[in-house]
Amino acid sequence: ARHGDDEELAGLRDYRSNDARRLIAWKASLRHDHLLVREVEPRAGLALTLDYDRLHGLGHEARIRRLAAWVVAADAQAASYTLRLPDSCLGPARGAEHRRECLRALALLPAAEAVP
């Protein structure tokens, strides 16, 4: 659940005197008979863009390997990412389904001679 544009809800904790009033979870506090506040964390970061064309110094197969490794790493960190390939763009998204789609697209890229 999102709290603000740059924060994510991490859970609830007991109220402290220096907590902002906007973070008080009023309904949960009523259920528990004491003040609770929403614990928020900064979002993991902006969406990543994994771009085939930006990997200038690498050959076709090396680009595929590098992008596949980055897809797996981004998924492991639950990051949102976009995969840009010569003929398609996937995302931004995150999660297992997006990872599968991206890895499938990389596996099905045409041979180096056919890539512009």
C-alpha distance (Angstrom), angle and dihedral (degrees) to the residues before:
residue distance angle dihedral
A1 . . .
R2 3.77 . .
H3 3.80 120.6 .
G4 3.80 102.6 -177.8
D5 3.76 139.8 -10.2
D6 3.79 92.8 -82.2
E7 3.83 102.3 24.9
E8 3.79 138.2 73.5
L9 3.79 126.9 -154.5
A10 3.80 109.9 -108.9
G11 3.81 99.5 176.1
L12 3.79 142.8 -78.3
R13 3.80 130.7 -64.1
D14 3.80 138.1 172.0
Y15 3.81 117.2 -73.1
R16 3.82 118.9 -99.8
S17 3.80 123.1 -161.0
N18 3.81 93.1 -112.5
D19 3.83 95.4 52.2
A20 3.79 118.1 118.2
R21 3.81 114.0 -108.5
R22 3.81 90.1 -130.1
L23 3.82 88.7 67.0
I24 3.82 95.9 56.4
A25 3.81 110.7 116.1
W26 3.79 97.3 -143.3
K27 3.82 99.4 -177.2
A28 3.81 93.6 46.1
S29 3.81 89.8 45.7
L30 3.81 90.8 55.0
R31 3.81 91.1 50.6
H32 3.81 92.0 50.8
D33 3.84 98.7 38.4
H34 3.82 93.8 -125.8
L35 3.79 135.8 71.6
L36 3.79 117.5 -83.0
V37 3.78 126.9 -177.5
R38 3.77 131.6 -155.2
E39 3.78 111.4 -106.2
V40 3.79 107.5 -141.4
E41 3.78 131.9 -170.0
P42 3.76 129.7 -163.7
R43 3.78 112.1 -99.0
A44 3.75 115.0 -96.2
G45 3.78 90.1 -107.4
L46 3.73 142.7 -82.8
A47 3.77 121.9 -42.4
L48 3.79 112.2 -80.5
T49 3.78 122.9 -128.3
L50 3.80 115.1 -147.2
D51 3.81 104.2 -165.9
Y52 3.81 125.7 -171.3
D53 3.82 92.4 -159.3
R54 3.81 93.7 55.0
L55 3.80 92.9 62.0
H56 3.83 91.3 82.2
G57 3.79 101.6 159.6
L58 3.79 96.5 50.3
G59 3.78 130.1 85.0
H60 3.78 122.2 -120.2
E61 3.82 96.9 -93.0
A62 3.82 92.3 43.3
R63 3.82 89.8 52.4
I64 3.80 90.3 52.2
R65 3.82 91.7 49.4
R66 3.80 92.4 47.5
L67 3.81 93.7 47.5
A68 3.82 91.4 47.3
A69 3.81 90.2 52.1
W70 3.79 90.6 49.0
V71 3.82 91.8 48.9
V72 3.81 90.2 52.9
A73 3.83 91.8 46.0
A74 3.82 93.2 48.2
D75 3.80 90.3 48.7
A76 3.82 91.4 49.8
Q77 3.81 88.7 55.1
A78 3.83 92.2 45.4
A79 3.80 88.2 -122.7
S80 3.77 123.4 159.8
Y81 3.80 111.4 -119.7
T82 3.78 144.9 170.3
L83 3.79 122.5 -141.3
R84 3.81 113.4 -151.2
L85 3.79 115.9 -164.6
P86 3.81 129.4 174.3
D87 3.82 92.3 -96.9
S88 3.81 104.3 23.5
C89 3.78 148.1 25.4
L90 3.82 123.5 -144.3
G91 3.78 122.1 -166.1
P92 2.89 154.9 -54.2
A93 3.77 87.9 -128.9
R94 3.78 141.4 108.3
G95 3.77 139.3 -147.9
A96 3.79 138.6 70.6
E97 3.81 95.7 -60.0
H98 3.80 92.5 52.4
R99 3.83 90.3 47.2
R100 3.83 90.4 52.2
E101 3.81 92.3 48.4
C102 3.81 92.0 49.5
L103 3.79 95.0 46.6
R104 3.79 90.2 47.1
A105 3.81 91.3 50.9
L106 3.81 90.1 50.3
A107 3.80 91.8 48.6
L108 3.80 91.5 50.3
L109 3.81 96.5 48.9
P110 3.80 109.9 128.0
A111 3.80 120.1 -108.1
A112 3.82 118.0 -76.7
E113 3.83 93.0 -98.4
A114 3.82 91.1 60.4
V115 3.82 96.3 48.2
P116 3.83 113.7 95.1
